[in-house]
Amino acid sequence: MLALVGLGYLWTPQIVTCYFARQWARESPGLNAVPRPLTDLRIDSGKGTTVELYGYTIEAPWADIEFTKDVRIASSVGFKSGANILLFDPNGDPSILSIIQGMDEKQNAKIRDVLGSDTVRSEYDFSKAVYFITANDISLWMSRQRAARAIILMNIKSSQVSSRNPDTFLLETALFRGFQEGSPDVEGVRGRQVRIRLFDSDGKELQLVISAKKGASLTQAQINRVIQSIRPAVSSR
């Protein structure tokens, strides 16, 4: 009996981690999905237009601009075809990693010990660790430190991944690397939508949402054209 109690004490973090990880995965199967290479690399060549948002130029594969709108944390461009590009302010709300890095040295060291120095090396590495964690990576035999790392990353992933459109893809351009959350082939109640997260060589992140209203078209080739075209505007260099 004492041996069982002792094992229960030693394994408590692992047991809790396994339980919650599998519970989250049952509720949102997308938590067990990991990013995969994008196979559709076609780029739309139709008539488009170039817009500038937050010091970046973006080539949109639509020319029929209907409106531009600025709010506190983002700017959007809407098109008569039903498409929309929303870019979040790159200098807006702080990321989870920047909050961690802003902690005092003692707290920061504890976080690094748990998550691993490679995980907190950059915004891209931190995001990659979140996207690639799955419930299948967690077992009763892992160390307490690994269990703590897993539950933190799974908790973050559970708030990011859509259960309706869980596919995630790896992205790379001449200036950025990153991730695409969702597939344009999936049409929800409000239409089609993908979230793009791009990281430059300095670790700065750009977040975009590319969407189309219910019944409007949105293709991967159109999304690729937007992603591949993003450049710092001449005036901001």
Secondary structure, DSSP 4 states (H G I P E B T S, - for coil): -HHHHHHHHHHHHHHHHHHHHHHHHHH-GGGG---EE--------SS-EEEEETTEEEEES---EEEEEE-SSEEEEEETTSEEEEEE-TTSSPPHHHHHHTS-HHHHHHHHHHH-TTTTS-HHHHHHHHHH--GGG--TTS-HHHHHHHHHHHHHHHHH--SSS--EEEEE-SS-EEEEES-TT--BTTEEEEEEEEE-TT--EEEEEEEEETT----HHHHHHHHHH-EE-GGG-
